[in-house]
Amino acid sequence: MATATAVLALVLTGCSDSGEPAEGSGDAGASASSTPSESATETASTSPSEAPETPEVAPATGRVLKVKGMRVHAPEGWETTMRVAVGHGSFPPGQVGTTAGVTRFPNSGLFTIEEIADEEVADLGRGGKRLDDLEIDGTQVYHLVWTDEKGVEVERFATIAADQRVALEFTFANGESRAEKDEIIQSMLATMQLG
């Protein structure tokens, strides 16, 4: 997990616009069976579980982020980093620290979704939690949350697709409200395609 986060950080530090236009429309057909707010287990008062239910949001229509096994749309107007084989990121213009990106690493048939999720939760220690899983595109997707540094919150939605360990990870570092976070997350999850 630390490797995935480090790779995403490296991908996002490139901060160059890939120039890749959005492919297709924002309604990619993938939908989550629950929202981050609905899927939370018991957590601290600042966690997603304590957030009020948010209305359904429109799917993101920005540039496509993709790696082998996963593709999603970034929010409209967000900048994207240069795509590399193991990651592709995005960030709102004019902000530093808030990001959304996809990563992948070969699985080679070695691990199940449960084994990977359990290992990642153990690596996070006391600060990390696994929330309720989602079903996206007919596939189990686990949901992890943690705080990296004071005020920097991270949410990861990950699974195995095309025999790749794939993840969509969000980093919120600019004091975004729970409603703002949920809108970004839900809009991107609504466009997720796996396989």
Backbone as CSV, one residue per row, in Angstrom:
resi,resn,N_x,N_y,N_z,CA_x,CA_y,CA_z,C_x,C_y,C_z
1,MET,0.813,-1.172,0.000,0.000,0.000,0.000,0.863,1.245,0.000
2,ALA,1.918,1.242,0.785,2.802,2.397,0.806,3.382,2.640,-0.580
3,THR,3.651,1.561,-1.310,4.179,1.696,-2.656,3.164,2.375,-3.558
4,ALA,1.891,1.967,-3.470,0.848,2.573,-4.305,0.726,4.055,-3.997
5,THR,0.769,4.413,-2.722,0.663,5.812,-2.347,1.875,6.591,-2.845
6,ALA,3.065,5.986,-2.725,4.279,6.659,-3.195,4.240,6.863,-4.699
7,VAL,3.780,5.842,-5.442,3.692,5.972,-6.895,2.695,7.051,-7.261
8,LEU,1.536,7.076,-6.584,0.545,8.108,-6.865,1.136,9.484,-6.583
9,ALA,1.887,9.613,-5.498,2.508,10.900,-5.183,3.487,11.297,-6.278
10,LEU,4.264,10.328,-6.771,5.199,10.626,-7.846,4.472,11.022,-9.120
11,VAL,3.402,10.318,-9.431,2.621,10.627,-10.625,2.065,12.041,-10.512
12,LEU,1.567,12.385,-9.331,0.927,13.683,-9.159,1.927,14.830,-9.094
13,THR,3.180,14.550,-8.753,4.148,15.634,-8.712,4.534,16.103,-10.091
14,GLY,4.269,15.293,-11.121,4.535,15.717,-12.496,3.711,16.925,-12.868
15,CYS,2.484,17.017,-12.362,1.601,18.161,-12.537,1.552,18.691,-13.963
16,SER,1.720,17.831,-14.943,1.604,18.296,-16.320,0.299,17.805,-16.893
17,ASP,-0.304,18.591,-17.729,-1.549,18.230,-18.363,-1.248,17.263,-19.494
18,SER,-1.868,16.095,-19.459,-1.569,15.080,-20.470,-2.119,15.446,-21.828
19,GLY,-3.069,16.359,-21.879,-3.650,16.746,-23.152,-4.590,15.699,-23.696
20,GLU,-4.840,14.644,-22.949,-5.718,13.591,-23.415,-7.163,14.029,-23.227
21,PRO,-7.953,14.090,-24.281,-9.329,14.534,-24.132,-10.169,13.479,-23.424
22,ALA,-11.246,13.922,-22.833,-12.170,12.987,-22.208,-12.725,12.072,-23.281
23,GLU,-12.788,10.788,-22.946,-13.284,9.822,-23.908,-14.698,9.441,-23.538
24,GLY,-15.606,9.561,-24.449,-16.993,9.198,-24.187,-17.639,10.215,-23.270
25,SER,-18.826,9.906,-22.845,-19.532,10.818,-21.950,-19.281,10.423,-20.512
26,GLY,-19.715,11.248,-19.590,-19.516,10.995,-18.179,-20.355,9.866,-17.639
27,ASP,-21.333,9.388,-18.391,-22.187,8.329,-17.884,-21.668,6.983,-18.370
28,ALA,-20.532,6.585,-17.822,-19.829,5.392,-18.274,-20.558,4.107,-17.945
29,GLY,-21.596,4.167,-17.151,-22.387,2.976,-16.909,-22.054,2.271,-15.615
30,ALA,-20.946,2.557,-14.997,-20.619,1.919,-13.735,-21.287,2.713,-12.632
31,SER,-21.822,2.008,-11.670,-22.403,2.723,-10.548,-22.134,1.964,-9.277
32,ALA,-21.964,2.699,-8.206,-21.719,2.092,-6.912,-23.057,1.761,-6.276
33,SER,-23.110,0.632,-5.551,-24.358,0.245,-4.918,-24.606,1.022,-3.644
34,SER,-23.591,1.715,-3.127,-23.787,2.583,-1.983,-22.797,3.726,-2.076
35,THR,-23.103,4.815,-1.360,-22.209,5.969,-1.380,-21.242,5.854,-0.219
36,PRO,-20.159,6.611,-0.228,-19.238,6.571,0.902,-19.937,6.879,2.217
37,SER,-20.888,7.785,2.223,-21.587,8.119,3.458,-22.445,6.965,3.933
38,GLU,-23.075,6.253,3.005,-23.939,5.143,3.381,-23.152,3.934,3.828
39,SER,-21.934,3.765,3.297,-21.212,2.527,3.496,-20.312,2.514,4.713
40,ALA,-20.265,3.576,5.464,-19.323,3.659,6.560,-19.749,2.819,7.748
41,THR,-18.773,2.204,8.385,-19.006,1.531,9.649,-18.745,2.546,10.748
42,GLU,-18.857,2.144,12.001,-18.690,3.079,13.099,-17.277,3.660,13.095
43,THR,-17.178,4.993,13.036,-15.888,5.675,13.018,-15.971,6.953,13.812
44,ALA,-14.883,7.701,13.856,-14.820,8.956,14.605,-15.757,9.997,14.009
45,SER,-16.019,11.076,14.764,-17.007,12.065,14.349,-16.645,12.803,13.069
46,THR,-15.398,12.812,12.652,-15.027,13.503,11.423,-14.999,12.557,10.232
47,SER,-15.434,11.349,10.416,-15.349,10.350,9.355,-16.547,10.431,8.414
48,PRO,-16.442,9.736,7.274,-17.536,9.737,6.307,-18.847,9.229,6.877
49,SER,-18.810,8.333,7.884,-20.050,7.757,8.397,-20.918,8.786,9.095
50,GLU,-20.318,9.851,9.592,-21.078,10.857,10.308,-21.640,11.922,9.384
51,ALA,-21.249,11.876,8.128,-21.702,12.881,7.176,-23.166,12.650,6.833
52,PRO,-23.908,13.710,6.627,-25.300,13.533,6.225,-25.363,12.925,4.830
53,GLU,-26.466,12.248,4.564,-26.653,11.665,3.233,-26.591,12.783,2.201
54,THR,-25.895,12.518,1.103,-25.812,13.517,0.049,-26.683,13.081,-1.108
55,PRO,-27.268,14.034,-1.811,-28.083,13.659,-2.956,-27.188,13.048,-4.031
56,GLU,-27.797,12.258,-4.897,-27.036,11.656,-5.980,-26.439,12.767,-6.837
57,VAL,-25.186,12.607,-7.214,-24.508,13.627,-7.995,-24.340,13.154,-9.433
58,ALA,-24.141,14.099,-10.318,-23.922,13.779,-11.726,-22.550,13.147,-11.890
59,PRO,-22.428,12.197,-12.815,-21.121,11.588,-13.074,-20.116,12.641,-13.551
60,ALA,-18.863,12.460,-13.166,-17.790,13.357,-13.595,-17.662,13.314,-15.118
61,THR,-17.332,14.454,-15.710,-17.242,14.537,-17.178,-15.895,15.073,-17.651
62,GLY,-14.925,15.118,-16.749,-13.602,15.629,-17.111,-12.773,14.578,-17.843
63,ARG,-11.487,14.835,-17.891,-10.555,13.952,-18.594,-10.569,12.539,-18.013
64,VAL,-10.238,11.580,-18.856,-10.197,10.173,-18.446,-8.867,9.874,-17.766
65,LEU,-8.961,9.214,-16.615,-7.784,8.673,-15.930,-7.845,7.170,-16.128
66,LYS,-6.726,6.560,-16.568,-6.798,5.115,-16.771,-5.460,4.438,-16.555
67,VAL,-5.590,3.220,-16.067,-4.498,2.262,-15.969,-5.086,0.922,-16.395
68,LYS,-4.249,-0.042,-16.653,-4.754,-1.368,-17.019,-5.673,-1.869,-15.909
69,GLY,-6.922,-2.159,-16.260,-7.888,-2.685,-15.300,-8.872,-1.670,-14.744
70,MET,-8.593,-0.349,-14.893,-9.503,0.663,-14.332,-9.436,1.942,-15.150
71,ARG,-10.611,2.560,-15.295,-10.694,3.866,-15.939,-11.846,4.631,-15.305
72,VAL,-11.614,5.943,-15.082,-12.616,6.830,-14.501,-12.454,8.211,-15.121
73,HIS,-13.480,9.025,-14.978,-13.392,10.428,-15.383,-13.062,11.268,-14.156
74,ALA,-12.179,12.241,-14.341,-11.913,13.247,-13.312,-13.045,14.271,-13.358
75,PRO,-13.190,15.078,-12.309,-14.171,16.160,-12.366,-13.839,17.153,-13.490
76,GLU,-14.854,17.738,-14.062,-14.680,18.728,-15.138,-13.765,19.855,-14.665
77,GLY,-12.803,20.212,-15.506,-11.898,21.310,-15.210,-10.641,20.922,-14.442
78,TRP,-10.576,19.704,-13.912,-9.386,19.294,-13.181,-8.241,19.048,-14.161
79,GLU,-7.039,19.373,-13.734,-5.828,19.105,-14.503,-5.443,17.635,-14.326
80,THR,-4.699,17.101,-15.280,-4.233,15.721,-15.144,-2.716,15.669,-15.264
81,THR,-2.153,14.653,-14.654,-0.719,14.437,-14.738,-0.423,13.604,-15.985
82,MET,0.845,13.497,-16.302,1.244,12.624,-17.391,0.936,11.187,-16.976
83,ARG,0.335,10.447,-17.863,-0.008,9.058,-17.568,1.237,8.188,-17.670
84,VAL,1.439,7.328,-16.675,2.495,6.320,-16.705,1.838,4.963,-16.520
85,ALA,2.576,3.901,-16.734,1.999,2.558,-16.703,1.315,2.212,-15.385
86,VAL,1.830,2.722,-14.268,1.273,2.343,-12.975,0.406,3.413,-12.327
87,GLY,0.191,4.549,-12.981,-0.642,5.561,-12.362,-0.979,6.724,-13.270
88,HIS,-2.080,7.397,-12.912,-2.548,8.553,-13.661,-3.352,9.394,-12.671
89,GLY,-2.986,10.656,-12.501,-3.616,11.468,-11.482,-4.275,12.722,-11.998
90,SER,-5.004,13.381,-11.096,-5.677,14.638,-11.413,-5.739,15.495,-10.163
91,PHE,-5.957,16.805,-10.383,-6.023,17.732,-9.267,-6.791,18.973,-9.709
92,PRO,-7.453,19.641,-8.753,-8.168,20.872,-9.110,-7.182,21.983,-9.427
93,PRO,-7.467,22.801,-10.441,-6.534,23.874,-10.797,-6.343,24.853,-9.644
94,GLY,-5.094,25.277,-9.476,-4.797,26.276,-8.466,-4.693,25.754,-7.047
95,GLN,-4.762,24.440,-6.850,-4.660,23.872,-5.511,-3.493,22.897,-5.452
96,VAL,-2.908,22.801,-4.279,-1.842,21.834,-4.047,-2.304,20.896,-2.946
97,GLY,-2.140,19.615,-3.130,-2.441,18.639,-2.086,-3.698,17.834,-2.310
98,THR,-4.737,18.421,-2.864,-5.957,17.675,-3.145,-5.784,16.987,-4.491
99,THR,-5.977,15.667,-4.500,-5.759,14.884,-5.708,-6.749,13.732,-5.808
100,ALA,-6.869,13.196,-7.010,-7.578,11.933,-7.252,-6.788,11.221,-8.333
101,GLY,-6.543,9.951,-8.141,-5.762,9.237,-9.137,-5.984,7.748,-9.101
102,VAL,-5.594,7.100,-10.178,-5.707,5.645,-10.293,-4.304,5.045,-10.318
103,THR,-4.168,3.885,-9.699,-2.905,3.153,-9.698,-3.176,1.684,-9.969
104,ARG,-2.125,0.989,-10.407,-2.250,-0.452,-10.615,-0.907,-1.122,-10.404
105,PHE,-0.977,-2.357,-9.919,0.176,-3.223,-9.776,-0.265,-4.629,-10.135
106,PRO,0.581,-5.425,-10.794,0.202,-6.790,-11.147,-0.156,-7.603,-9.905
107,ASN,-1.158,-8.434,-10.027,-1.546,-9.328,-8.940,-1.026,-10.737,-9.201
108,SER,-0.920,-11.121,-10.460,-0.416,-12.439,-10.871,-1.154,-13.589,-10.207
109,GLY,-2.436,-13.384,-9.926,-3.248,-14.439,-9.332,-2.856,-14.799,-7.915
110,LEU,-2.035,-13.989,-7.275,-1.490,-14.338,-5.958,-2.424,-14.064,-4.795
111,PHE,-3.220,-12.998,-4.866,-3.997,-12.578,-3.711,-5.464,-12.399,-4.054
112,THR,-6.303,-12.572,-3.040,-7.728,-12.283,-3.186,-7.965,-10.835,-2.768
113,ILE,-9.134,-10.324,-3.081,-9.491,-8.965,-2.664,-9.427,-8.846,-1.146
114,GLU,-9.937,-9.853,-0.444,-9.934,-9.814,1.027,-8.514,-9.789,1.582
115,GLU,-7.625,-10.596,1.016,-6.240,-10.621,1.499,-5.561,-9.270,1.307
116,ILE,-5.781,-8.650,0.153,-5.176,-7.343,-0.116,-5.742,-6.293,0.834
117,ALA,-7.064,-6.272,0.997,-7.692,-5.278,1.884,-7.216,-5.456,3.320
118,ASP,-7.163,-6.697,3.798,-6.709,-6.953,5.174,-5.268,-6.501,5.372
119,GLU,-4.410,-6.762,4.384,-3.003,-6.337,4.472,-2.898,-4.818,4.519
120,GLU,-3.664,-4.128,3.687,-3.611,-2.672,3.658,-4.107,-2.071,4.967
121,VAL,-5.179,-2.612,5.528,-5.695,-2.109,6.804,-4.643,-2.307,7.892
122,ALA,-4.001,-3.468,7.909,-2.952,-3.728,8.904,-1.804,-2.733,8.742
123,ASP,-1.426,-2.422,7.501,-0.348,-1.466,7.246,-0.706,-0.061,7.729
124,LEU,-1.991,0.280,7.696,-2.422,1.616,8.107,-2.357,1.813,9.614
125,GLY,-2.450,0.743,10.368,-2.416,0.842,11.826,-3.714,1.401,12.376
126,ARG,-3.618,2.009,13.557,-4.823,2.486,14.249,-5.536,3.602,13.519
127,GLY,-4.854,4.348,12.672,-5.473,5.479,11.997,-6.326,5.114,10.801
128,GLY,-6.232,3.871,10.344,-6.972,3.473,9.153,-8.169,2.609,9.463
129,LYS,-9.154,2.697,8.621,-10.370,1.888,8.784,-10.830,1.381,7.430
130,ARG,-11.388,0.191,7.449,-12.058,-0.338,6.262,-13.541,-0.119,6.457
131,LEU,-14.144,0.577,5.504,-15.587,0.801,5.532,-16.259,-0.291,4.708
132,ASP,-17.576,-0.240,4.623,-18.303,-1.262,3.873,-17.864,-1.279,2.418
133,ASP,-17.798,-2.490,1.875,-17.447,-2.653,0.470,-18.571,-2.134,-0.419
134,LEU,-18.209,-1.811,-1.647,-19.165,-1.416,-2.675,-19.172,-2.495,-3.745
135,GLU,-20.183,-2.465,-4.583,-20.182,-3.294,-5.780,-20.251,-2.337,-6.967
136,ILE,-19.214,-2.386,-7.797,-19.139,-1.521,-8.965,-18.879,-2.399,-10.181
137,ASP,-19.689,-2.233,-11.194,-19.520,-3.032,-12.413,-19.556,-4.527,-12.091
138,GLY,-20.347,-4.915,-11.071,-20.458,-6.310,-10.671,-19.251,-6.841,-9.915
139,THR,-18.364,-5.954,-9.456,-17.130,-6.351,-8.789,-17.079,-5.775,-7.376
140,GLN,-16.600,-6.581,-6.425,-16.406,-6.120,-5.051,-15.280,-5.099,-5.025
141,VAL,-15.547,-3.942,-4.401,-14.555,-2.885,-4.261,-14.486,-2.532,-2.776
142,TYR,-13.285,-2.646,-2.188,-13.168,-2.291,-0.772,-12.837,-0.812,-0.632
143,HIS,-13.189,-0.264,0.543,-13.104,1.182,0.793,-12.320,1.403,2.080
144,LEU,-11.178,2.070,1.968,-10.339,2.387,3.123,-10.289,3.895,3.329
145,VAL,-10.193,4.322,4.587,-10.024,5.742,4.918,-8.943,5.873,5.975
146,TRP,-8.160,6.968,5.891,-7.159,7.258,6.900,-6.734,8.711,6.779
147,THR,-5.986,9.166,7.787,-5.427,10.510,7.766,-3.910,10.372,7.709
148,ASP,-3.298,10.894,6.635,-1.849,10.830,6.468,-1.133,11.803,7.386
149,GLU,-1.538,13.017,7.365,-0.950,14.085,8.164,-2.111,14.888,8.723
150,LYS,-1.821,15.754,9.645,-2.898,16.552,10.221,-3.647,17.295,9.116
151,GLY,-4.920,17.005,8.996,-5.757,17.676,8.009,-5.757,17.047,6.625
152,VAL,-4.927,16.057,6.376,-4.880,15.419,5.062,-5.567,14.063,5.154
153,GLU,-6.755,13.987,4.565,-7.553,12.766,4.620,-7.461,12.025,3.298
154,VAL,-7.407,10.695,3.376,-7.265,9.862,2.193,-8.373,8.819,2.173
155,GLU,-8.939,8.601,0.985,-9.919,7.527,0.791,-9.480,6.726,-0.420
156,ARG,-9.517,5.404,-0.284,-9.099,4.518,-1.372,-10.210,3.502,-1.649
157,PHE,-10.509,3.346,-2.936,-11.459,2.348,-3.413,-10.654,1.414,-4.311
158,ALA,-10.548,0.136,-3.929,-9.640,-0.749,-4.649,-10.231,-2.139,-4.841
159,THR,-9.691,-2.842,-5.835,-10.153,-4.182,-6.161,-9.105,-4.871,-7.029
160,ILE,-9.473,-6.029,-7.562,-8.657,-6.726,-8.556,-9.453,-6.729,-9.854
161,ALA,-8.818,-6.273,-10.938,-9.460,-6.257,-12.260,-8.374,-6.542,-13.294
162,ALA,-8.676,-7.395,-14.253,-7.710,-7.784,-15.290,-6.421,-8.282,-14.641
163,ASP,-6.554,-9.013,-13.528,-5.437,-9.535,-12.730,-4.464,-8.438,-12.302
164,GLN,-5.006,-7.241,-12.078,-4.239,-6.100,-11.578,-4.840,-5.653,-10.255
165,ARG,-4.000,-5.249,-9.320,-4.460,-4.599,-8.089,-4.666,-3.139,-8.459
166,VAL,-5.909,-2.712,-8.590,-6.213,-1.359,-9.047,-6.877,-0.552,-7.929
167,ALA,-6.618,0.749,-7.923,-7.190,1.605,-6.881,-7.479,2.992,-7.429
168,LEU,-8.556,3.574,-6.934,-8.872,4.982,-7.122,-8.689,5.614,-5.758
169,GLU,-7.746,6.544,-5.657,-7.415,7.130,-4.371,-7.617,8.641,-4.394
170,PHE,-8.216,9.141,-3.323,-8.497,10.562,-3.154,-7.701,11.084,-1.966
171,THR,-7.059,12.228,-2.129,-6.361,12.910,-1.040,-6.980,14.300,-0.914
172,PHE,-7.460,14.619,0.289,-8.097,15.909,0.539,-7.243,16.692,1.537
173,ALA,-6.620,17.781,1.063,-5.671,18.512,1.888,-5.988,19.997,2.016
174,ASN,-7.151,20.415,1.550,-7.464,21.845,1.543,-8.738,22.189,2.307
175,GLY,-9.028,21.423,3.339,-10.167,21.722,4.187,-11.525,21.526,3.537
176,GLU,-11.605,20.652,2.543,-12.886,20.396,1.887,-13.912,19.880,2.901
177,SER,-15.147,20.296,2.736,-16.222,19.803,3.607,-16.550,18.363,3.235
178,ARG,-17.255,17.686,4.131,-17.652,16.302,3.832,-18.515,16.267,2.570
179,ALA,-19.389,17.251,2.404,-20.253,17.287,1.217,-19.420,17.450,-0.056
180,GLU,-18.394,18.310,-0.007,-17.525,18.498,-1.176,-16.772,17.214,-1.504
181,LYS,-16.250,16.548,-0.475,-15.533,15.283,-0.685,-16.463,14.241,-1.304
182,ASP,-17.653,14.106,-0.713,-18.605,13.108,-1.224,-18.986,13.384,-2.674
183,GLU,-19.157,14.653,-3.027,-19.518,14.978,-4.407,-18.413,14.556,-5.377
184,ILE,-17.171,14.839,-5.032,-16.045,14.444,-5.886,-15.973,12.922,-5.990
185,ILE,-16.024,12.250,-4.843,-15.909,10.787,-4.820,-17.043,10.146,-5.604
186,GLN,-18.278,10.528,-5.310,-19.430,9.907,-5.960,-19.429,10.162,-7.469
187,SER,-19.042,11.372,-7.873,-19.058,11.674,-9.300,-18.047,10.814,-10.052
188,MET,-16.915,10.537,-9.436,-15.903,9.707,-10.099,-16.258,8.229,-10.033
189,LEU,-16.771,7.771,-8.883,-17.180,6.361,-8.786,-18.270,6.035,-9.814
190,ALA,-19.114,7.006,-10.106,-20.195,6.784,-11.078,-19.673,6.522,-12.480
191,THR,-18.408,6.845,-12.739,-17.844,6.639,-14.086,-16.850,5.469,-14.131
192,MET,-16.636,4.820,-12.995,-15.613,3.770,-12.925,-15.960,2.575,-13.804
193,GLN,-14.990,2.179,-14.619,-15.095,0.967,-15.433,-13.935,0.059,-15.055
194,LEU,-14.240,-1.198,-14.788,-13.229,-2.164,-14.371,-13.070,-3.249,-15.429
195,GLY,-11.878,-3.777,-15.508,-11.632,-4.915,-16.408,-10.721,-4.608,-17.547
